[in-house]
Amino acid sequence: MKILLLGAAGYIGRIAAQSLSSRPEVGELFLVDYNIRDAKKFAKKLSPKCRWGMADAGKAPELERLLEGVHAVASAVGPCAEYEKGIMLTCAGRGIHTASIGDATPSAADRKEIHDAFRRRGVAAVSGCGLMPGWTELLSAHILAGGGNDRAGRQGPDPRRYLFCSLDRFGGYAFFRRAAGNAQKEMPSPPGSPAGCYFGMEEGFIGLAPGRSSGSYRTLGKTLGSLGKVGGELSAAFMFWMRGSMKAAEGTPVAVAGVWSEGGNGSASASVEDPKGILAGVLLAEVALKLASGAVAGKGLLPLPDVIGRADAERIANASGGKIITQ
């Protein structure tokens, strides 16, 4: 099979490329990034099955010229609010299965438009193949007791989500820009979460290890992040520039994605530890492989838990050095 990976020179893109290139069923892996120099260098070092190319994925004509003969597209391009919908609609127009990392949940109107576009062409797409959303959806659907809607139709409370991460290893500039304005919303630690400092975001909580990373995040967010869009951009730029020095203490996991729900018997929680910081990229690769192989029967924009079942989630976590924990 031939898979096209967008954003291949980024942090998550590189992890997805390493996972895909190691699979024997992938005959050709096309690594595409706006930074052609890094994409070429990475592709030549990674595997003989890799090709490379340059494209501004936000421009449909540039993306369309790369889609000939492709069985599936995996997109690690962000921020998704700017690029995901356009990339998905372009791929849908050519009838190509698509998986996207997704750093936020698309609006209901965008989900419907994307779903209809893929369904008309008889192919499938999955958004949110990362940590949050992504692993938090898998934990909610398959692991968390009493969370969300189960297949028997019983309605449970909507689970709440958090992402605990080490800023030196997780996320790019788009992540910092999105998170910069939340440093003033410090919250109590979620049930079952690692020890750290937690801040409220629209889609859940972000947690940082105590020490320099959380202190810098709090200080920059409260000073620069409170000054509107310009302050947010400055805060994100400073954090991105400082990320190499924002390492968590030895023994702290690179990332943990978690969910919890409150009920009559207290709270139930589930999380997946990601000590190597690779679960987001590996999940994106696994979804793209399933789509490319024809193993997914549905058409349109599909929920991630319908594509990656509980056994799959446990296998991916274990094979990647991760650990699923319930309380």
C-alpha positions in Angstrom: 0.0 0.0 0.0 1.0 3.6 -0.5 0.4 6.1 2.3 0.9 9.9 2.2 2.0 11.5 5.4 1.5 15.3 5.8 3.5 17.2 8.3 6.1 14.5 8.2 9.0 16.7 9.5 7.2 17.7 12.7 7.4 15.9 16.1 4.3 13.7 15.7 4.8 13.3 12.0 8.3 11.8 12.5 6.9 9.3 15.0 4.1 8.3 12.6 6.6 7.9 9.8 8.8 5.7 11.9 5.8 3.5 12.8 4.5 3.3 9.2 7.9 2.6 7.6 8.4 -0.4 9.9 5.3 -2.1 8.7 5.8 -4.6 5.9 2.4 -4.0 4.3 3.5 -0.4 3.5 5.2 -0.5 0.2 5.7 3.2 -0.2 5.6 6.0 2.3 5.4 9.5 0.9 6.7 12.1 3.4 5.4 15.6 2.7 6.2 18.8 4.6 6.5 22.5 3.9 10.1 22.2 5.0 11.4 20.1 2.1 14.9 20.1 3.4 14.0 18.4 6.7 11.6 16.0 4.9 14.2 14.9 2.4 16.9 14.4 5.1 14.5 12.4 7.3 13.1 10.3 4.4 16.6 9.3 3.2 17.7 8.3 6.7 14.5 6.5 7.6 13.9 3.8 4.9 14.4 3.0 1.2 10.6 2.8 0.9 10.3 6.6 1.6 9.8 9.3 -0.9 9.6 13.0 0.0 7.8 16.1 -1.3 6.9 19.7 -0.5 3.5 21.1 -0.2 1.5 23.8 1.6 -1.2 21.4 2.7 -3.7 24.3 3.2 -3.7 24.9 -0.6 -5.9 22.3 -2.3 -4.1 22.3 -5.7 -0.7 21.6 -4.0 -2.2 18.7 -2.1 -4.2 17.3 -5.0 -1.1 16.8 -7.2 0.4 14.4 -4.6 -2.7 12.1 -4.2 -2.3 9.9 -7.3 -2.2 6.3 -6.4 -2.4 6.9 -2.6 -4.4 4.4 -0.5 -4.7 6.7 2.6 -3.6 10.1 3.9 -2.3 10.6 7.4 -2.2 14.3 8.4 -0.1 15.5 11.3 -0.5 19.2 10.2 -1.6 21.7 12.7 -3.2 23.8 14.0 -6.2 21.8 12.9 -8.5 24.8 13.3 -6.7 26.3 10.2 -5.9 23.2 8.2 -7.8 20.1 9.1 -11.1 20.8 7.3 -9.5 21.9 4.1 -7.2 18.9 4.0 -10.0 16.5 4.6 -12.3 17.9 2.0 -9.5 17.9 -0.6 -8.8 14.2 0.1 -12.6 13.4 0.1 -12.9 15.0 -3.3 -10.3 12.5 -4.6 -12.0 9.6 -2.8 -9.0 8.8 -0.5 -9.3 7.6 3.1 -7.9 10.1 5.6 -6.8 10.1 9.2 -6.0 13.4 11.0 -4.2 14.1 14.2 -6.8 16.6 15.3 -5.9 18.9 18.2 -9.5 19.9 18.9 -13.0 18.6 18.1 -14.5 20.0 14.9 -17.7 22.0 15.1 -21.0 20.1 14.4 -21.3 22.0 11.1 -17.8 21.0 10.0 -18.2 17.4 11.1 -21.4 17.2 9.0 -19.7 18.7 5.9 -16.7 16.4 6.2 -18.9 13.4 6.9 -21.1 14.0 3.8 -18.1 14.6 1.5 -16.5 11.3 2.4 -19.8 9.3 2.4 -20.6 10.5 -1.1 -17.3 9.1 -2.3 -17.7 5.9 -0.4 -14.5 6.3 1.7 -13.8 6.9 5.4 -12.1 9.5 7.5 -11.2 9.8 11.2 -10.4 13.0 13.1 -8.7 13.4 16.4 -6.1 10.6 16.2 -3.8 12.1 18.9 -3.9 12.2 22.7 -6.7 14.7 23.4 -8.8 14.2 21.5 -7.8 10.7 20.5 -6.6 8.5 23.4 -9.1 10.3 25.7 -11.9 9.1 23.4 -10.6 5.5 23.4 -10.4 5.6 27.2 -13.9 7.0 27.5 -15.5 4.5 25.1 -13.6 1.3 26.0 -12.1 1.6 29.5 -13.9 4.1 31.7 -16.6 2.4 33.7 -19.9 4.2 33.2 -18.5 6.9 31.0 -20.2 8.2 27.9 -22.7 6.2 25.7 -22.2 2.5 25.6 -23.4 0.2 22.8 -26.4 -0.9 24.8 -27.7 2.6 24.6 -27.4 3.5 28.3 -26.6 7.2 28.8 -23.8 8.0 31.3 -22.3 11.2 32.3 -19.9 12.8 29.8 -16.4 12.2 31.0 -14.0 15.1 31.5 -10.5 15.0 30.0 -7.0 16.0 30.8 -3.6 16.0 29.1 -0.5 15.9 31.3 2.7 16.6 29.3 6.3 17.7 29.4 6.6 20.9 27.4 10.1 20.1 26.2 8.8 17.1 24.3 5.2 17.7 23.5 3.6 20.1 21.0 4.7 22.7 18.6 4.1 26.4 18.3 0.4 25.9 17.5 -0.1 24.0 20.7 1.6 26.7 22.8 -0.5 29.4 21.0 -3.7 27.5 21.8 -2.7 26.9 25.4 -1.2 30.3 26.2 -4.4 32.0 27.3 -5.3 29.4 29.9 -2.6 30.0 32.5 -5.0 32.1 34.6 -7.4 29.1 35.0 -5.5 27.0 37.5 -7.6 24.1 38.7 -7.4 21.2 41.2 -5.8 18.0 40.0 -8.2 15.6 38.2 -8.8 12.2 39.9 -6.1 9.7 39.1 -3.9 12.2 37.4 -0.1 12.6 37.9 1.0 15.2 40.5 1.4 18.6 38.9 -0.2 21.9 38.1 -3.4 21.8 36.1 -5.0 24.6 34.0 -8.5 24.7 32.4 -8.9 24.6 28.6 -12.0 24.6 26.5 -11.6 20.9 25.7 -10.3 19.8 29.0 -7.4 20.3 31.4 -3.7 20.6 30.6 -1.3 19.4 33.3 2.4 20.3 33.8 4.9 18.8 36.2 5.8 21.1 39.1 8.9 23.2 38.7 10.3 25.3 35.9 7.8 24.3 33.1 4.6 25.0 35.1 6.2 28.1 36.6 7.2 29.5 33.3 3.8 28.7 31.8 2.0 30.3 34.6 4.2 33.5 34.6 4.1 34.0 30.8 0.4 33.2 30.5 -0.6 35.6 33.3 1.6 38.5 32.0 1.6 38.2 28.2 -1.3 35.8 27.7 -3.7 38.3 29.3 -2.9 41.0 26.7 -5.2 39.6 24.0 -4.1 38.0 20.7 -0.7 39.8 20.5 0.1 38.8 24.1 -0.9 35.3 23.3 1.3 35.1 20.3 4.2 36.5 22.4 3.6 34.1 25.2 3.5 31.2 22.7 6.7 32.4 21.0 8.6 32.6 24.3 7.4 29.2 25.4 8.4 27.6 22.1 11.8 29.3 22.3 12.3 28.1 25.9 10.9 24.6 25.4 14.4 23.0 25.5 14.8 24.1 29.1 11.3 23.2 30.2 12.1 19.6 30.9 10.2 17.7 33.6 12.0 15.9 36.5 13.6 12.5 35.9 11.0 9.8 36.0 8.1 12.0 35.0 6.2 10.6 32.0 6.4 12.6 28.8 2.6 12.6 28.5 -0.5 11.1 30.2 -4.0 11.3 28.7 -6.8 10.7 31.1 -10.6 10.9 31.6 -12.8 10.8 34.6 -16.5 10.9 35.5 -18.3 11.7 38.6 -21.1 9.4 39.8 -23.1 8.4 42.8 -20.3 6.1 44.0 -17.6 8.7 43.6 -15.3 9.2 40.6 -14.0 6.7 38.1 -10.9 7.5 36.1 -8.8 5.9 33.3 -5.5 7.1 31.9 -2.8 6.0 29.6 0.8 6.8 30.4 3.1 7.6 27.5 6.7 7.5 28.9 8.3 7.7 25.4 6.0 10.4 24.1 5.0 8.4 21.0 1.4 7.3 21.5 -0.1 10.2 19.4 2.0 9.5 16.4 1.6 5.7 16.6 -2.2 6.1 16.9 -2.3 8.2 13.8 -0.2 5.6 11.9 -2.4 2.7 13.1 -5.6 4.5 11.9 -4.1 5.2 8.5 -3.1 1.6 8.2 -6.6 0.4 9.0 -8.1 2.7 6.5 -5.6 1.9 3.7 -6.0 -1.8 4.2 -9.8 -1.7 3.8 -10.3 -3.1 7.3 -12.8 -0.3 8.1 -16.3 -1.0 6.8 -17.9 2.4 7.5 -18.1 5.4 5.3 -17.9 9.1 6.1 -16.4 10.7 9.2 -16.2 7.9 11.7 -15.7 8.0 15.5 -12.3 6.9 16.5 -13.5 4.2 18.9 -15.4 2.5 16.0 -12.1 2.1 14.2 -9.8 1.3 17.1 -11.4 -1.2 19.5 -10.4 -1.9 23.1 -8.0 -4.8 22.1 -6.4 -2.5 19.5 -5.9 0.3 22.1 -4.4 -2.1 24.6 -2.1 -3.6 22.0 -0.9 -0.2 20.8 -0.3 1.1 24.3 1.7 -2.0 25.4 3.7 -2.1 22.2 4.7 1.6 22.6 5.8 1.3 26.2 2.6 2.8 27.5 0.3 1.6 30.3 -3.5 1.9 30.7 -4.5 2.6 34.3 -8.0 2.5 35.8 -9.2 3.6 39.3 
